[in-house]
Amino acid sequence: MPNDDLSILSSVRGMRNRLAHDYSHVNRAIVWETISDGIEELDRIAKDYIEKRGLE
């Protein structure tokens, strides 16, 4: 997996941890912006991962 993809997944994990463990301090605007701007890239990474491993 390319380093850029790993960096994105690391950021996803960080946001998940924030949402799960520090929900009361989450900025909803940042969450919405992240989802809106990043979902296509995350979709690409997931599809690439599935395709490379023959999991379709």
C-alpha atoms as one frame of an Amber mdcrd trajectory, in Angstrom:
protein
   0.000   0.000   0.000   1.446   3.405  -0.952   2.592   5.695   1.853  -0.044
   8.300   0.936  -2.782   5.711   1.427  -1.300   4.637   4.746  -1.232   8.255
   5.867  -4.908   8.667   4.969  -5.848   5.482   6.825  -3.872   6.659   9.841
  -5.889   9.878   9.818  -9.121   7.881   9.559  -8.087   5.829  12.575  -7.290
   9.009  14.504 -10.677  10.521  13.726 -12.424   7.283  14.699 -10.619   7.326
  18.038 -11.606  10.938  18.634 -15.243  10.195  17.799 -15.317   7.112  20.016
 -13.404   8.402  23.026 -13.703  12.192  23.046 -17.080  12.740  21.423 -18.020
  15.731  23.545 -15.101  17.710  22.102 -15.667  16.853  18.436 -16.107  19.735
  16.032 -19.004  18.628  13.838 -18.038  21.026  11.056 -14.613  19.387  10.800
 -16.180  15.926  10.759 -18.600  16.944   8.002 -15.846  18.604   5.957 -13.655
  15.528   6.312 -16.447  13.225   5.188 -17.494  15.474   2.319 -13.983  16.039
   1.015 -12.455  12.650   1.756 -15.029   9.986   0.997 -14.018   9.563  -2.656
 -10.386   9.032  -1.724 -11.297   6.539   0.984 -13.549   4.718  -1.482 -10.663
   4.506  -3.963  -8.326   3.100  -1.307 -10.893   0.497  -0.231 -11.623  -0.607
  -3.804  -7.909  -0.838  -4.594  -7.313  -2.934  -1.458 -10.170  -5.294  -2.339
  -9.090  -5.635  -5.964  -5.430  -6.325  -5.151  -6.412  -9.100  -2.773  -9.058
 -10.664  -4.991 -11.776 -10.088  -2.425 -14.452  -8.986  -4.878
